[in-house]
């Protein structure tokens, strides 16, 4: 009996255990591990758009060197800057170009002091006849004068709110005419296109009538007789499609240089990130070296051959006439110094002597065509 009771009691305990287990709450299912958030996509750098202004069409090889530089800047900054191009006076006229950059209408562009005679008093020291035959020499002297004289820097940066990026220059401006000439005396009375502050004075010394002219209107002025002659380097004759109008060209009469540069509005330049400025400066340095050669000095060689093949007569002015003309131009230098001193530029005599020395001493060499 006791044995049966014990077995029954044990059985009861087992049943109670089973019942308790069946009534217990089930263990919670473990929550799944959270899916890792995807790595954030790097924010795309904002593209900085910059307005670029130039009077030249794309047919002008010298300006194309600057356009090539802009493309290089875009590529090396991986598209972080983009230049919106306004060429051929589509944004402003040529005489308003410098002011458009100064005021920020354009962020950058081609700066040409000769487009506003008298507005760049010290830079006009680089416009005198027989200054430099080649663009390479003229551009180097331009940069040396700019870097050596703070007053010249102030003329650009303070007065005109501009920064120079690439220094360049038209080579010695030659004389090209629709009418025949053999000497300087034959040029008297001719109406000749002129640029800048100094060149009109030099033309008057020969007896010509200077005609300030928009480069884009040269063709029609020559064709209709509004002008008889132009002062330009050789490759600009074909750049502006004048080769069918020019009949005579003086090979040894150099009527001055026209300096120009890649110009930046200072506020636009200062707003650029430092790493972009560094890249832009590197490209500018490369083109300071190559732009005068590839834009002017090399093409001039090929254009001379073309013009000769088209029947243009190349005239050599008698050396005694040239010597007298260039000697007479020293009077223009004296006048320039006195005019600038009257304007308060006490540094004018020093600038004049430095420019004349660099032009005449041979310290800065003219470009020489590579041997073939």
Beta strands, then each sheet from edge to edge (+ up, - down):
strand 1: 48-53
strand 2: 81-86
strand 3: 108-111
strand 4: 162-169
strand 5: 174-177
strand 6: 191-194
strand 7: 209-212
strand 8: 229-232
strand 9: 248-250
strand 10: 259-265
strand 11: 313-315
sheet 1: 2+ 1+ 3+ 10- 4+
sheet 2: 8+ 5- 9+ 11+
sheet 3: 6+ 7+
end
